[in-house]
Amino acid sequence: MPGKKKKVVKKPSAIVNRRARFDYALDDELTVGISLTGPEVRSARDGHIQLKGSYVQLRGSELWLQGASFSIKLNQRGEPGARTIDDAPRKLLAHRKQIDALAASKAQGNTIVPLRLLTTGRYIKLVIAVGKGKKKYDKRETLKRRDQQREANRAIKSM
């Protein structure tokens, strides 16, 4: 059948935690590796990961990703597309100096949050940032500023 074309499914190049920018005032970003198994890598490349509500924890002298949900495909007969949700902690891979700097920042009361999971290259990387939690009035100000920017863009576009 020469006339049929396969439907191309576009996979995301990065899974973004949009809630992080709204909930935290973020500082500089850091790209770290993440230790995953085979099915976890497949779900990451397919875009079946939820980073909302996740954070990075320091245990001993290691970084661990907590609260990230991986929707892992099960290989069971008779059940096409069967998936299970796995939210076990995953180890992050970073240099000792980077971990020490993050630990010092965490001691000052900051939180380490994941921003993006990059799946484009050979390796899967996680972009994390140190952030200070925003108060409710800061979040309202952010929403107000965003609405004003949107209105200004509409006014410029309609001219």
Rosetta blueprint (number, residue, H / E / L):
1 M L
2 P L
3 G L
4 K L
5 K L
6 K L
7 K L
8 V L
9 V L
10 K L
11 K L
12 P L
13 S L
14 A E
15 I E
16 V E
17 N L
18 R H
19 R H
20 A H
21 R H
22 F H
23 D H
24 Y E
25 A E
26 L E
27 D E
28 D E
29 E E
30 L E
31 T E
32 V E
33 G E
34 I E
35 S L
36 L L
37 T L
38 G H
39 P H
40 E H
41 V H
42 R H
43 S H
44 A H
45 R H
46 D H
47 G L
48 H L
49 I E
50 Q E
51 L L
52 K L
53 G L
54 S L
55 Y E
56 V E
57 Q E
58 L E
59 R E
60 G L
61 S L
62 E E
63 L E
64 W E
65 L E
66 Q E
67 G L
68 A L
69 S E
70 F E
71 S E
72 I E
73 K E
74 L L
75 N L
76 Q L
77 R L
78 G L
79 E L
80 P L
81 G L
82 A L
83 R E
84 T E
85 I E
86 D E
87 D L
88 A L
89 P L
90 R E
91 K E
92 L E
93 L E
94 A L
95 H L
96 R H
97 K H
98 Q H
99 I H
100 D H
101 A H
102 L H
103 A H
104 A H
105 S H
106 K H
107 A H
108 Q L
109 G L
110 N L
111 T E
112 I E
113 V E
114 P E
115 L E
116 R E
117 L E
118 L E
119 T L
120 T L
121 G L
122 R L
123 Y L
124 I L
125 K E
126 L E
127 V E
128 I E
129 A E
130 V E
131 G E
132 K E
133 G E
134 K L
135 K L
136 K H
137 Y H
138 D H
139 K H
140 R H
141 E H
142 T H
143 L H
144 K H
145 R H
146 R H
147 D H
148 Q H
149 Q H
150 R H
151 E H
152 A H
153 N H
154 R H
155 A H
156 I H
157 K H
158 S H
159 M L
